[in-house]
Amino acid sequence: MHLYQRRPGPYAPTPDADFAQGKCYLVKQSALLFGSDRHDPVEWRVVVAWATLGSRTYVFPATTKRQADFFPIPRGKCFLKRPHADERDSFLCPRIEAVPHKALIELGMLDHPTRLAIANWKRAQEGRS
C-alpha cells in the first residue's frame, strides 16, 4: 500500500449495521490485506460477511490452512448457489476487513447454527482483546 492509498478505518459496530450475515463470497485477493504476503498468491479468496455499512461489507477472510485461533467451517456448511466438486474445509481469520460490496461475488449462505457459532466466536475474540 503506498502513501496515498487509504483503507477504511477499523471495524466499529453501529446500531444500523446488519450483523452476522453469514453470506459466503469470492473477492479478489488484491482487495484484502489477509494473504497478501503469500509466496504463491491466489487470485480469489473466499470471505464470509459479518456486517454491511453503506457501500462497504466487513468480512472474515477464509483460508484452507488450519490455525488455532481461526474459526473452522467444515465443508457442506455453506449452501452454495452452484455446488462445487472441490469443496474443502475453511478457516476464518479473526481479523475483519472492509471491502467494497460491489467487489463481492456471492457464493452461498452459511447454515444458521454456523452463523450463530461465528457470532459467539467473534464475541469471545473481542473479550480477549
C-alpha atoms as one frame of an Amber mdcrd trajectory, in Angstrom:
protein
   0.000   0.000   0.000   1.533   3.341  -0.984   1.376   6.558   0.985  -1.801
   7.941  -0.625  -3.818   4.737  -0.695  -6.258   4.666   2.202  -8.284   1.816
   3.623 -11.429   2.321   5.707 -10.931   2.718   9.431 -11.180  -0.225  11.812
 -14.469  -2.030  12.217 -16.719  -0.337  14.771 -20.268  -1.595  15.367 -23.099
   0.858  14.866 -26.832   0.458  15.518 -27.734   0.458  11.804 -25.363  -2.374
  10.853 -26.691  -5.721   9.643 -24.595  -8.248  11.615 -23.667 -11.909  11.231
 -24.977 -12.094   7.697 -23.303 -15.418   7.000 -23.148 -14.960   3.250 -20.159
 -16.541   1.534 -18.459 -14.531  -1.203 -15.473 -14.576  -3.514 -13.314 -11.462
  -3.636 -10.094 -10.625  -5.481  -7.089 -11.194  -3.232  -5.863  -7.685  -4.096
  -8.826  -6.214  -2.142  -7.614  -7.831   1.106  -4.650  -7.451   3.421  -5.019
 -11.060   4.626  -2.953 -13.362   2.430  -1.195 -10.533   0.596   2.209 -11.791
   1.798   1.881 -15.274   0.253   4.788 -16.588  -1.786   2.343 -18.055  -4.332
  -0.524 -15.540  -4.440  -4.061 -16.643  -5.129  -6.255 -14.581  -7.419  -9.519
 -15.055  -5.474 -10.279 -15.692  -1.803 -13.429 -16.862  -0.035 -14.764 -14.477
   2.625 -17.753 -14.559   4.977 -19.764 -11.368   5.522 -20.090 -10.036   9.050
 -21.714  -6.617   8.540 -22.661  -4.183   5.798 -22.383  -0.456   6.348 -23.164
   1.708   3.342 -21.169   0.570   0.315 -18.699  -1.458   2.418 -19.024  -5.021
   3.636 -16.967  -6.160   6.603 -15.759  -9.715   6.050 -13.779 -12.519   7.638
 -11.198 -13.777   5.112 -11.015 -17.569   4.871  -8.184 -19.968   4.238  -7.873
 -23.733   3.888  -4.909 -23.798   6.293  -5.846 -24.787   9.856  -4.743 -22.347
  12.568  -5.513 -22.484  16.287  -7.272 -19.111  16.603  -9.216 -19.377  13.322
 -12.883 -20.450  13.193 -13.370 -23.810  11.403 -16.119 -24.182   8.805 -16.421
 -27.805   7.660 -17.317 -28.389   4.019 -21.038 -28.587   3.498 -21.907 -25.817
   5.991 -22.326 -23.261   3.208 -25.339 -23.783   0.956 -23.746 -22.949  -2.379
 -25.712 -21.426  -5.255 -23.784 -23.733  -7.581 -22.393 -26.917  -5.982 -18.642
 -27.304  -6.356 -16.940 -30.700  -6.539 -13.739 -29.425  -4.873 -15.373 -28.014
  -1.724 -12.963 -28.037   1.253 -12.914 -27.123   4.932 -12.263 -23.428   5.554
 -10.968 -21.439   8.496 -11.977 -17.826   9.189  -9.359 -15.303  10.208 -10.489
 -13.355  13.301  -9.404 -10.022  11.745 -12.273  -8.293   9.954 -11.552  -6.396
   6.734 -13.652  -3.889   4.797 -14.189  -4.369   1.073 -16.468  -2.567  -1.390
 -19.724  -4.504  -1.666 -19.591  -4.290  -5.464 -16.301  -6.290  -5.410 -18.003
  -9.358  -3.898 -19.357 -12.325  -5.855 -21.956 -14.250  -3.844 -21.306 -17.983
  -3.470 -23.977 -19.016  -0.987 -25.169 -18.820   2.630 -23.946 -20.487   5.810
 -26.431 -22.560   7.784 -27.994 -20.844  10.814 -26.142 -22.786  13.571 -22.811
 -21.896  11.944 -23.790 -18.210  11.769 -24.623 -18.253  15.491 -21.352 -20.035
  16.286 -19.399 -17.377  14.351 -21.172 -14.605  16.295 -20.272 -16.308  19.601
 -16.681 -16.845  18.441 -16.391 -13.177  17.454 -17.807 -12.104  20.815 -15.236
 -14.313  22.575 -12.437 -12.840  20.400 -13.486  -9.302  21.367 -13.494 -10.287
  25.042  -9.862 -11.392  24.815  -8.536  -8.131  23.383
